[in-house]
Amino acid sequence: MTGLTIDHGGAIAVDPDALRDVARRIEGVAARYDDARSALMRAHRVILDTPGFSAQVDTGELWSSRQRLARLHSDCQDTATSALLMADTYEYVELRAEAEMLSHTDPSTAQRLMRSADRLAASDDRIAGLAEELENQWRAERFEGLIGNIVTPDIYDDAFRIAALVGITSGFGKVHPGETLKGTTDRVSVTPVKTSSPGGAPSGIAGALKRMPVTAGAQIAVEKYSFADGSTKYVAYLKGTQSVGLGGTEPWDSESNFELYTEHDSASYQATLEALDAAGAQPGDEVDVVAHSQSGMIAAHLAMESVYDVQMQITAGSPVEPTLDDDQTIIQLVHTDDPVPGLRGGGSPEGTGSADSMVISTQGNPLDSPEDWLVDAHHLDTYIETAEEADASSDPRVDAAGEFWSDFDTAEVIERTEYQAQRVG
């Protein structure tokens, strides 16, 4: 896999309602073709019934045009019918997946969703079979590109297979509703190390990823946007793992990786909360998140269980997929040759988040090269290159993501603070 793929994630290519809207538009086009065909038929009859008129007009070509319009009408009708069938199939997948997730936390809602899915399947005998085909195809292709590098040793393939297997079997790769971080963690200190006043909000997905902290030792940057009406919004930029050590002074280490993945509180998560508090964020404030690697797990729990209102999150190389509400948007950048997103277990068949949510996937390094020894597909710079390619695409969801930041540009004051966090005690 070398080309850029932008979809909703999982087995669902597009939002079912959006697909139904497309089908209705195609049906409208079909109706116009049918009107044109009828008009040609009437004209053909008038010409034939008018003495001497047929000698002045190529009635054979007129009849051929009518036949072409009839074929176009039929093609549009078939396309609209197929689009409606796929919309029902995608919704069936969504309903069943959501019911499965809620079966332990909200059995009554899960049963209601399953009844809706059953009614949908009963409306067309093809829906259940198509859904099964979609999910099987998704399962077969979700780890495409992760193994088989001709440059790296076989041990890499083995390690990458293990990552995928852990994601599938552990269940930790998908953060389900009601799953919150458990336990306590080490105390942390958070110190501001640099302040600045950006001239505006990020531009595009790549622009957001480029706003990561740049000061030596800083892992967190928080931008505070103050508006004329007195309201404020915040954007947190969170770096990925900074140390492979366990339990040292660096909170973004392997210990925090393990804790967050197994749904336990971590020093890095606590440091993020303290940095937001220091920046002035209050419960209920909008806090959007841009995160790399380990911090994708922090973003997931900020969105699902914190006191903040996370409307948008952009993650690159995250090892988990959150379960978001349909008014929360997530943009997930995933390199198919990066083992860390393999821990997501391929994500989920239904995807997550609003209709504008998307998974942007490609191979980080499509040409097998010595850089693969360093797992360069996981590096932030490589993900920024993918984001730049996505920004340059004409995908409407990418355009919508760019428009998300336009409101931030109306802020009267923008304050940016970079923080360095350390474990203490």
Secondary structure, DSSP 8 states (H G I E B T S, - for coil): --S-EEESSTT--S-HHHHHHHHHHHHHHHHHHHHHHHHHHHHHHHHHHSTTTTTTS-HHHHHHHHHHHHHHHHHHHHHHHHHHHHHHHHHHHHHHHHHHHHTTT-HHHHHHHHHHHHHHHHH-THHHHHHHHHHHHHHHHTTTTSS--SSS-HHHHHHHHHHHHHHHHHSTTB--TT---BS----EEEEEEEEE--SS---HHHHHHTTS--STT--EEEEEEE-TTS-EEEEEEE-----S-SSSS-SSSHHHHHHHHTTB--HHHHHHHHHHHHHT--TT-EEEEEEETTHHHHHHHHHHHSSSB--EEEEES-S-B----TT-EEEEEEETT-HHHHTTTT--TT--SSTT-EEEEE-S--S--GGGGGTGGGSHHHHHHHHHHHHTS--HHHHHHHHHTTTGGG-SEEEEEEEEEEE--
